Amino acid sequence: MKIVTRYILSEMLWTFTVSITGITLFLIVAFVFREASLQGLGLKQIVSLVPYVIPEALRFAVPMTILFAACSVYGRLAANNEIIAIKAAGITPWVLFWPTLALAALLSFCTVWLNDVAVSWGREGIRRVVIESVEEIAYARLTQQRSFATKNFSVNVQRVEGKRLINPTFTFQANLDSPQYTLTAAEAELRADTTADTLSIICRDSEYEFGTTKGKIPGVIERVVPLSESTRKGGGGDSPSDLAMHAIPGEIRAQEELIAKKREQSAAVAGLALVTGDFPALTEVVWQKRRAQQAEAQGRINRLEMEPQRRWANGFSCLCFAAVGAPLSVVFRRAEFVTNFAICFGPILIVYYPLMILSVDLAKSGSIPRFAVWLGNCIMLAVGWWLYKRVRRY
């Protein structure tokens, strides 16, 4: 390996290693604090969350860190006139840039893997930690604040005595199937069953209010809700953004089979209505729901097809950031790495990320091809190539 290549790689690896450690630790603390504040977690749950938060922190930290390292190393090289010395010796500047681009390409593949691990294993692990601690979290909240609320229900109590909730009022939110349901009891108890994935609410001597209906229920009653509905975030895990990439093709096939089945059912119903003369069954009101179900399945297919492209594009932002940051730092010739990073990251923050968000939203709706999520990466690479040609020329 040539001396210049070894020098560039050693500088980049040292700067990257030191920076990634600090940035990752900061992001881990920020993510854990956010989750702990949102879910009301205790110290035991916070410690259990850390392994699952690490991939989430790294997938954000790696692109920023490779940009920071490139700005730091190449800004210092340019300020010390080492770029000019290389060119004066008749050596192409590409010798200085390709080791960083190779490192960024390798890190891009790692970041794609981190994106997949973070949204599948990491998020599922966080959700599991929270769900397994629902009973403990609920009692801690009720003891301290006399109230506990989730996405689907809330409870207020007069006081807590051990496992007994004294004079609790449970409010279950309204949904499409039923109105709001309020249950007031003399006392109640919460029992979580992680094996069955349920939370049992056991009430004694209760009064209920269901819409406009009111009544009393003497004795003991039990209401069971899924544990996933007992967290502040509610259920989850079936969104395309939460699936591992290897599971996406199977989910796409399942949605395609569902659409085919719905179309066959619609054709059968229409044929039967025509044969029997049941023309009211062919009205717009009746068929609107069937079309909505097919449109929902097609929309899910659009999101599923877009998701792998988004993760690959996000992962290869490492290469794009390095391709822009390295030559831009040479052009500005500033030794202050913070200034170089701000100059590079400002346009990225203003242009790249909004463009990525817009293209992802349009690809989800099917308005543009799923490959359009690479548009921001292509623009970054084009800008990086233009900057490199400027460095080579002047």
Secondary structure, 3 states (H helix, E strand, C coil): CCHHHHHHHHHHHHHHHHHHHHHHHHHHHHHHHHHHHHHCCCHHHHHHHHHHHHHHHHHHHHHHHHHHHHHHHHHHHHHCCHHHHHHHCCCCCHHHHHHHHHHHHHHHHHHHHHHHHHHHHHHHHHHHHHHHCHHHHHHHHHHHHCEEECCCEEEECCEEECCEEECCEEEECCCCCCCCEEEEEEEEEEEEECCCCEEEEEEEEEEEEECCEEEEEEEEEEEEEEHHHHCCCCCCCCCHHHCCHHHHHHHHHHHHHHHHHHHHHHHHHHHHHHHHCCHHHHCHHHHHHHHHHHHHHHHHHHHHHHHHHHHHHHHCHHHHHHHHHHHHHHHHCCCCHHHHHHHHHHHHHHHHHHHHHHHHHHHHHCCCCHHHHHHHHHHHHHHHHHHHHHHHHC
